[in-house]
Amino acid sequence: MKRFIKPLLLLAGFLSLGLGIAGSVLPLLPTTPFLLLSAYCFMRSSEKFYSWLINHKYLGTYIINFQINKAIPLRVKIVTISMLWITILTSAIFFVSLLPVKILLIAIAIAVSIHIAHYKTLRKEDTSYKTFRHKTIEYQ
């Protein structure tokens, strides 16, 4: 059974990594949960890919800072919420004709905005990424 679990976790890790990267561009797709899921799957299936992800220049910083601080940088909050509303309003005005669907889109945008705003804002002095990163490399 174990020989089937590792490949499935590896596949799930790559799938969630792809969705997490797509989520950094697409406003309705959540980035953080997919990147955290990817890190978990890689941690359970491949030390090589887990190390690569955690030490990645952009994704690793994002994952580790979120795991340690449970916070999102202000710039990321602003860009995410702005892109969300631009996309939702554009869709609701130009592409959707049914009123119930327009209302659903606005409700989703409100819920996602509240969810993102709910997380505390990460300040530069709160980032302990450098210390954590060295420990990660050291213990492998």
CORLIN-V769780 format. One record per residue. N is the residue number from 1. PSI is psi as a letter, one per 30 degrees, with the letter a starting at -180 (none if undefined). Layout:
N:PSI
N:PSI
//
This chain:
1:e
2:e
3:f
4:f
5:e
6:e
7:e
8:e
9:e
10:e
11:e
12:e
13:e
14:e
15:e
16:e
17:e
18:e
19:e
20:e
21:e
22:e
23:f
24:f
25:e
26:j
27:f
28:f
29:j
30:k
31:e
32:e
33:e
34:e
35:e
36:e
37:e
38:e
39:e
40:e
41:e
42:e
43:e
44:f
45:e
46:j
47:e
48:e
49:e
50:e
51:e
52:e
53:e
54:e
55:g
56:k
57:e
58:e
59:e
60:e
61:e
62:e
63:e
64:e
65:e
66:e
67:e
68:e
69:f
70:h
71:l
72:k
73:k
74:e
75:e
76:e
77:e
78:e
79:e
80:e
81:e
82:e
83:e
84:e
85:e
86:e
87:e
88:e
89:e
90:e
91:e
92:e
93:e
94:f
95:f
96:k
97:f
98:k
99:e
100:e
101:e
102:e
103:e
104:e
105:e
106:e
107:e
108:e
109:e
110:e
111:e
112:e
113:e
114:e
115:e
116:e
117:f
118:e
119:k
120:l
121:k
122:k
123:l
124:e
125:f
126:f
127:k
128:h
129:e
130:e
131:e
132:e
133:e
134:e
135:e
136:e
137:e
138:e
139:f
140:none
//
